[in-house]
Amino acid sequence: MAKLRWPLRLYLATVMVAAALALAVAFVDTLEPVSPLLVAVVFALATAAQVRSVHVSPKIKVNVGDTATFAAALIFSPFVAIAIAIVSSLAAKAFARSQASWYQRAFNAAVLGLGTGAAAATFSSLGVDGRSVMRNPLAAVLAAIVMYLVMTTLIDGMVALQMRRDPISTWWPLHRRDIPQHSALYGLGALAALSVDVQPWALVLFIVPAGLVLIAIRDAARMREQTRQAIYDLADLVDKRDPYTHGHSQRVARYAERLAKRMKLSSVQVDLIREAARMHDVGKISTPDNVLNKPGPLTPHELVEMHAHSEDGAKLLARLPEFWEGAALVRAHHERLDGTGYPRGLAGNEIPVEAYVIAVADAYDAMATDRPYRSALGWPQIQSEFARGRGTQWRGDVVDAMVTMLHEERAQPTGELTAATA
């Protein structure tokens, strides 16, 4: 923890202390008799549910622990619910032999404890006629919303300090896709709590549906990744049709990602730019070879066929839920600041900044590599072309950031720059 920057250390410590205080306050205010056997069963379920996680993205893992901890929030007092959440989180990490540091484990346990405690307090304060989900369905729904908001906000705060980004503006882009998953988990937790009113031992039966939910999440994540890889392969296939552009999409994605980071765009924007840049020419799969590889000027009819690739690529990607945002950038990467681009003649701020980033990266790779109609341009010529298009073809701040970045990378013998060393 000593290696972390002090704002992040302070934040982690604050969340951990807040969880300890919440547990202490809940002990004093809401301690009530409970069945030790029921506590043991819910604790065992919560621990088991958190041992196994699946990746839903390269950076995000999920488990079905929220099912059991949300059930605890609806069944028990805040004190018992918080205790189950914290201890089960720590126990699950121990059983899974997690390589996470002690403070990562403690922070995750604290977040789960605070979220579960907030849900339990919400359900207790809004419910009537005791802690019954059947009689208090609205209170259960609000408790689920509170739990989700508390946990995502606390985690996003930590990530924001780590990556120096705005947690508020990135909340919806980051979480809109996992809301259905968590809704299913909370719904299952509510059903588990409901079963306690009828037969407490019925809780054990929820191991099976919880496992099925985890398998469904895993399979959906695999399907998304396979779809993504298939689109990448399609983009690479387009590049291979022309020996001059082999690897073009991969290079543009790397340049665009570095440029986006240089401009201090949010991590959500950086990820979106990288993916869209990787697929920006996928629409050329429908462009005839005689047009795609023609060494001389294109005829008006051939230009229409070539220009169609932006719209064709966007239509293809828009059909896939994972890529509909990137589709707009693929459509706009040949638009121009002055409104003379294609396919829609957008101008100025009508064009997303992400599309300008991809366009500048695309232009750089095109200039820095051999093409059928000319050899690669040298660095002085590339600078001149950027200066000529600044303020007419591309936004000035994007061009300036790109040129500065390239200057710095060219000055580093071991830098990442590969295409334009001429």
Secondary structure as GFF3:
##gff-version 3
##sequence-region A 1 422
A	DSSP	alpha_helix	6	30	.	.	.	ID=ss1
A	DSSP	alpha_helix	36	51	.	.	.	ID=ss2
A	DSSP	beta_strand	54	57	.	.	.	ID=ss3
A	DSSP	beta_strand	60	62	.	.	.	ID=ss4
A	DSSP	alpha_helix	65	75	.	.	.	ID=ss5
A	DSSP	alpha_helix	78	95	.	.	.	ID=ss6
A	DSSP	alpha_helix	102	126	.	.	.	ID=ss7
A	DSSP	alpha_helix	137	163	.	.	.	ID=ss8
A	DSSP	alpha_helix	171	175	.	.	.	ID=ss9
A	DSSP	alpha_helix	179	198	.	.	.	ID=ss10
A	DSSP	three_ten_helix	200	206	.	.	.	ID=ss11
A	DSSP	alpha_helix	207	240	.	.	.	ID=ss12
A	DSSP	three_ten_helix	243	245	.	.	.	ID=ss13
A	DSSP	alpha_helix	248	262	.	.	.	ID=ss14
A	DSSP	alpha_helix	267	278	.	.	.	ID=ss15
A	DSSP	three_ten_helix	282	286	.	.	.	ID=ss16
A	DSSP	alpha_helix	289	292	.	.	.	ID=ss17
A	DSSP	alpha_helix	300	318	.	.	.	ID=ss18
A	DSSP	three_ten_helix	321	323	.	.	.	ID=ss19
A	DSSP	alpha_helix	324	332	.	.	.	ID=ss20
A	DSSP	three_ten_helix	348	350	.	.	.	ID=ss21
A	DSSP	alpha_helix	353	368	.	.	.	ID=ss22
A	DSSP	alpha_helix	379	389	.	.	.	ID=ss23
A	DSSP	alpha_helix	396	410	.	.	.	ID=ss24
###
